[in-house]
Amino acid sequence: MSTESSKRKAVVLLSGGLDSTTTLAIAKSEGYEAFALTFRYGQRHEVEIDAARRIAALYGVAQHVVAEIDLRAFGGSALTDDIEVPKNRELDEMADGIPVTYVPARNTIFLSFALAWAEVLSACDIFIGVNALDYSGYPDCRPEYIEAFQRMADLATKAGVEGRQKLNIHTPLINLTKAQIVQKGIELGVDYSQTVTCYDPTDEGAACGECDACLLRLKGFAENNISDPAKYQTALQK
């Protein structure tokens, strides 16, 4: 049995939500020594950060960094600006165009920080829970975006140019439906009651049950014939 010091290191982007927690569980199940990276970027609620801290502790990550980036300086998103979060949209509406919950260039910013930390750690692996099927139309969740970022990353660092680091960006959820993601997490023993997915939760962490993120999450659990263990503001679970 390998020790922590002999394991391959991986930076895992951890928001505290369903997808990133499942991704962390996958990284751990594959034997990586996980270094969790969370961002306080000016999002509406601190409960996401609290959830990420709980989950990082639960999984015994080697280190958990909460990086500060105030994207409210730019705004342009319902998550970082005074813009109303869309509620009760149909699935075909979610697939039509890019919604106002899109945070401009967020994954590019996040992956750049992960790349910097990976170089410091001498790690060649980054895990990110992007998804290109049951998602809200974000351009930085597509396979072609990840492939382009990985090509750029190999040219962007001293370790890469010197041939000491060949980066591998892992996207284990990218071709899974939300139902398949939930199923995978259940198989790995993920405690989804600890996660916060909602775009507009209460200060206590109760989900609204009506935003795109909540509706997709609830759909994923319903298709597995199980109840979502997260807290909701009203009895919306089926």
Stockholm file with secondary structure:
# STOCKHOLM 1.0

chainA/1-238         MSTESSKRKAVVLLSGGLDSTTTLAIAKSEGYEAFALTFRYGQRHEVEIDAARRIAALYGVAQHVVAEIDLRAFGGSALTDDIEVPKNRELDEMADGIPVTYVPARNTIFLSFALAWAEVLSACDIFIGVNALDYSGYPDCRPEYIEAFQRMADLATKAGVEGRQKLNIHTPLINLTKAQIVQKGIELGVDYSQTVTCYDPTDEGAACGECDACLLRLKGFAENNISDPAKYQTALQK
#=GR chainA/1-238 SS CCCGGGSCEEEEECCSSHHHHHHHHHHHHTTCEEEEEEEESSCSCTHHHHHHHHHHHHTTCSEEEEEECCGGGTCCSTTTSSCCCCCSCCHHHHTSSCCTTCCTTHHHHHHHHHHHHHHHHTCCEEECCCCSSSSCCCGGGSHHHHHHHHHHHHHHSHHHHTTSCCCEEECTTTTCCHHHHHHHHHHTTCCGGGCCCCSSCCTTCCBCSCSHHHHHHHHHHHTTTCCCCSCBSSSCCC
#=GC SS_cons         CCCGGGSCEEEEECCSSHHHHHHHHHHHHTTCEEEEEEEESSCSCTHHHHHHHHHHHHTTCSEEEEEECCGGGTCCSTTTSSCCCCCSCCHHHHTSSCCTTCCTTHHHHHHHHHHHHHHHHTCCEEECCCCSSSSCCCGGGSHHHHHHHHHHHHHHSHHHHTTSCCCEEECTTTTCCHHHHHHHHHHTTCCGGGCCCCSSCCTTCCBCSCSHHHHHHHHHHHTTTCCCCSCBSSSCCC
//
